[in-house]
């Protein structure tokens, strides 16, 4: 496959459409930033439906409008002001999708949004968008469920990308996915460790990741601005080629 045929992937914790300190809404500027970046597939966390006094907004539809003709949304957390979860925006047809519940106990609900995408190659692309829990014990169980999905629900010879907010500042989940899941992390493969993405203004923690299987890959560097003021997480990008 030629270099020009790369599939560009971007993942972002959208912070429910608020700027990093929740002082103002940033949804319009996030949409402008996503459009300027030019990703083919966008993996979003903490995005959903917001119920306001003046208007109600399906955030993932607003972000996708006019650019990403296909989108799938996995609703996880429901609140009085709306609900949120994970979403995948795609320039390619999404031919199937499911939202797999990986919630643990009474903690905030979590899910794995699993899509099968016709990327106009001989083999479809499987994509999983996720946002793991804050507690280490919960993340371990959720990684176990992710590995079960990968091993039992996704054929080993098809291309796979898993992206999102792993909340894995101790890099324990990374070792499990790399060793047990035989997955490659795009930025780790290039520099030896995952990228720093949190907090967006001065990234210190390596929370966001892009893991792949049966794909050639390289990091796709995104500008710091305007992203540092749009969410509490910086976006992460990767360029992928089906082997």
C-alpha positions in Angstrom: 0.0 0.0 0.0 1.3 3.4 -0.9 2.1 6.1 1.7 -0.7 8.2 0.3 -3.2 5.5 1.2 -2.7 5.8 5.0 -5.8 5.7 7.2 -5.5 8.6 9.6 -6.8 8.0 13.1 -7.3 10.5 15.9 -8.4 9.9 19.5 -9.6 12.5 21.9 -11.3 12.6 25.3 -13.7 15.4 24.5 -14.4 16.3 28.2 -18.2 16.4 27.4 -17.6 19.5 25.2 -16.1 21.7 27.8 -12.7 23.3 27.9 -10.0 22.0 30.2 -11.2 23.8 33.3 -15.0 23.5 32.4 -15.2 27.3 32.3 -16.9 27.4 28.9 -18.2 25.1 26.2 -15.6 24.2 23.5 -17.7 22.0 21.2 -17.6 24.3 18.2 -13.8 24.8 18.5 -13.3 21.0 18.9 -15.2 20.5 15.6 -13.1 23.1 13.9 -9.9 21.4 15.2 -11.1 18.0 14.1 -11.9 19.2 10.6 -8.6 21.0 10.3 -6.7 17.8 11.3 -8.3 15.8 8.6 -8.6 12.4 10.3 -10.4 9.6 8.5 -11.5 8.0 11.8 -12.1 9.8 15.0 -12.4 8.0 18.4 -14.1 10.1 21.0 -14.6 9.6 24.7 -16.8 11.6 27.1 -19.1 12.7 24.4 -22.9 12.2 24.1 -26.1 14.1 24.5 -26.4 17.3 26.6 -29.7 18.8 27.7 -29.4 22.6 28.1 -31.9 25.4 28.9 -31.7 26.8 25.4 -31.0 23.7 23.3 -30.2 20.1 23.4 -27.2 18.7 21.5 -26.2 15.3 20.2 -22.5 16.1 20.5 -21.2 13.3 18.3 -23.6 14.3 15.5 -22.6 17.9 15.8 -18.9 17.0 15.6 -19.4 14.6 12.6 -21.7 17.0 10.6 -20.7 17.4 7.0 -17.4 15.6 7.3 -17.8 12.1 8.8 -20.8 10.7 7.2 -20.9 7.6 9.5 -20.9 7.5 13.2 -21.6 5.1 16.0 -22.3 5.9 19.7 -22.1 3.8 22.8 -24.1 5.3 25.6 -22.6 4.5 29.0 -23.3 7.1 31.7 -26.8 8.6 32.1 -27.3 11.8 34.1 -30.1 14.3 34.6 -28.4 16.6 32.1 -28.0 14.0 29.5 -25.7 11.0 28.9 -22.3 10.3 27.5 -20.1 7.5 26.3 -17.8 6.7 23.4 -18.2 7.5 19.7 -16.5 6.7 16.5 -16.8 9.1 13.5 -15.9 7.6 10.1 -15.5 8.7 6.5 -15.9 5.0 5.6 -19.1 2.9 6.0 -19.7 1.4 9.4 -21.2 -2.0 8.5 -21.7 -3.3 12.1 -21.3 -2.1 15.7 -21.9 -3.1 19.3 -21.4 -1.5 22.7 -20.0 -4.1 25.1 -20.7 -3.3 28.8 -17.5 -3.5 30.9 -18.9 -1.7 34.0 -17.6 -2.8 37.4 -20.0 -2.8 40.4 -21.6 0.6 41.2 -18.8 2.7 39.6 -19.4 4.9 36.6 -20.6 2.7 33.7 -18.0 2.0 31.0 -18.2 0.3 27.6 -16.3 -0.9 24.6 -17.6 0.5 21.3 -16.7 -2.1 18.7 -17.2 -1.2 15.0 -16.5 -3.1 11.8 -15.6 -0.5 9.1 -15.4 -0.9 5.4 -12.2 1.0 4.7 -12.4 0.2 1.0 -9.6 -2.4 1.3 -9.9 -6.2 0.7 -10.3 -6.7 4.5 -12.6 -4.6 6.8 -11.1 -2.8 9.8 -12.2 -3.6 13.3 -12.1 -0.6 15.6 -12.7 -0.4 19.4 -13.1 2.9 21.3 -12.9 2.9 25.1 -12.5 4.9 28.3 -11.3 2.8 31.2 -12.0 3.3 34.9 -10.0 5.4 37.4 -9.4 2.6 39.8 -6.5 0.1 39.0 -8.5 -2.9 40.1 -11.4 -1.9 37.8 -9.0 -1.3 34.9 -7.5 -4.8 35.3 -11.0 -6.4 35.0 -11.9 -4.2 32.0 -8.6 -5.0 30.2 -9.5 -8.7 30.8 -12.8 -8.1 29.1 -11.1 -6.3 26.2 -8.7 -9.2 25.7 -11.7 -11.6 25.7 -13.3 -9.5 23.0 -10.1 -9.4 20.9 -9.5 -13.1 21.2 -13.0 -14.4 20.8 -14.8 -11.8 18.8 -12.2 -10.5 16.3 -10.4 -12.9 14.0 -6.6 -12.8 14.5 -5.8 -12.2 10.9 -7.9 -9.0 10.4 -6.7 -5.5 11.0 -7.6 -4.0 14.4 -7.2 -0.6 16.0 -8.1 0.1 19.7 -7.9 3.7 20.8 -9.0 5.9 23.7 -8.4 7.0 27.2 -6.9 4.1 29.2 -6.3 6.1 32.4 -3.2 3.9 32.7 -0.7 6.2 34.3 1.2 3.2 35.9 1.5 1.6 32.4 0.2 -1.8 33.7 -2.5 -2.1 31.2 0.0 -1.3 28.5 2.2 -4.3 29.4 -0.9 -6.6 29.5 -2.0 -5.5 26.0 1.4 -5.7 24.6 2.2 -9.1 26.0 -1.1 -11.0 26.4 -2.9 -9.2 23.6 0.1 -9.1 21.2 -0.9 -5.5 20.3 1.5 -2.7 19.3 1.0 0.8 20.5 1.7 3.3 17.8 3.8 5.8 19.8 5.5 3.2 21.9 6.8 1.5 18.8 8.3 4.7 17.6 9.7 6.2 20.8 9.8 3.3 23.4 6.9 4.6 25.5 3.3 5.9 25.1 2.9 9.6 24.5 2.1 12.2 27.2 -1.4 13.5 26.8 -2.7 14.8 30.2 -3.2 17.5 31.2 -3.4 19.0 27.8 -1.6 22.3 28.6 1.4 20.6 30.1 1.2 16.9 29.4 2.8 14.7 32.0 0.7 11.5 32.2 0.6 8.8 29.4 -3.2 8.1 29.4 -4.3 8.0 25.8 -3.2 5.2 23.4 -3.6 3.8 19.9 -3.1 0.0 19.8 -3.0 -1.9 16.5 -2.8 -5.4 15.1 -2.2 -6.5 11.5 -1.4 -2.9 10.6 1.7 -1.0 9.7 1.7 2.3 11.6 3.5 5.5 12.6 2.7 8.4 14.9 0.8 11.3 13.3 2.0 14.4 15.1 -0.8 16.9 15.9 -0.1 20.6 16.8 -0.3 21.6 20.4 -2.5 24.5 19.6 -5.5 24.9 19.6 -5.9 21.6 21.4 -4.3 22.7 24.7 -7.4 24.9 25.4 -10.1 22.6 24.0 -10.1 19.7 26.5 -8.2 18.4 29.5 -6.6 15.7 27.3 -4.5 16.3 24.2 -5.5 14.4 21.1 -3.4 11.5 19.8 -2.9 10.6 16.2 -1.7 7.7 14.1 -1.3 6.8 10.4 -2.2 3.1 9.6 -1.7 0.9 6.6 -3.3 -2.6 6.2 -0.5 -5.2 5.8 
